Amino acid sequence: MDHFDAFDVAHAEFERRLRLVRDDQWADPTPCAEWTVHDLVNHVVSSARTYALLVNGGSREQVSESLGAEALVDDPLAAFLQHDEALRDAFGQPGALERTCTHPMGDVPGALLLRARGTEGAIHTWDLARAIGAHEHLDPRLVDHALQHLIDMSEVFVEAGAIAAPTGPIDESVEPQTRMLRLAGRDP
């Protein structure tokens, strides 16, 4: 699965769960200790907005400001669809994957942001599913994509504070989705 396919599958998986959120679930807790369902969805939407800003040449200051801003104004589903489409358009621009983006954690190529979006989508889809009591099993191709990214980068992410340390065994005897989630600091 290439990075664009992972982006699309992660989008579809998250959208499917987002459509299931009931009005009375927005304040419910998620596996992300300090986040409610609203906070989680806001993070996913504001990350899409921020990644598009990065890919389009935004400065570190603009990106930092965007990360902290509320992204869910009226309709969370509409906000998700709008910002994810804008991000896909940004990634699809000529040269976008080779462009150096000024992420607050350091300069990164657009291709790494695209890869990260699929990984984040997998993790946060599971977070949302767990929080609202929806189906937690993710597309195995997306899991494999995210797992490989986390194998390659989890130490860097943990050191940067982007994810928690692994929560249990992560050797190859562990089922891929469980392994991915543990590498992302989740306790499936």
Residue, then its C-alpha position, 0 to 999 in steps of 0.5 A: m500500500d502506498h502512502f496515498d492509499a493509506f491516506d485514503v483508507a485511513h480517511a474512510e475508516f475514520e469517517r465511518r466511525l465519525r458518522l457513528v458518534r452520537d450527540d451524547q458521546w462528544a464529552d466521553p473519554t477516549p484512550c488518549a488520557e486527557w481527550t474527550v471524543h470532541d478533543l480527539v476529532n478536533h485534533v484529527v481535523s486540526s491536524a489535517r488543516t495544519y498539515a495542509l498549511l505545512v505542505n503549502g509552505g506555512s511557517r513554524e509560527q503559523v503551524s504552531e498557531s493552527l495546531g492549537a486552534e479549534a477546528l470543529v465549529d458547527d458540523p464535525l463531519a463537514a469539518f473533517l471532510q473539508h479539511d481532509e479534502a484540502l489536505r489531499d489536494a495539498f499533497g497532490q500538488p506537483g513537488a509537494l512530497e519533495r517539499t521541505c515542511t517546517h514542522p514544529m518538531g523539525d523540517v520534514p519532507g512532505a512525503l513523511l507527512l503523508r506517511a504520518r497522516g495514514t499512521e495517525g489516521a489508523i491510530h485515531t480511528w481505533d481511539l474513536a472506535r474504542a471511545i464510542g463502542a464501535h467496531e475496532h478492527l482496522d483494514p489490515r493493509l492500513v495496519d501494516h502501513a502504520l505498523q511499519h511506520l511506527i517500527d521505523m519511527s516510534e523511538v523518535f515519536v516517543e522522544a518527541g512526546a508525540i506518543a507514549a512508550p509501548t504498552g506491552p510486547i511488540d515482537e513479531s509474535v503479536e498480532p499486527q493491530t495489537r502490535m501497532l497500537r502498543l507501539a503507539g502507546r495504546d493499551p488494546 
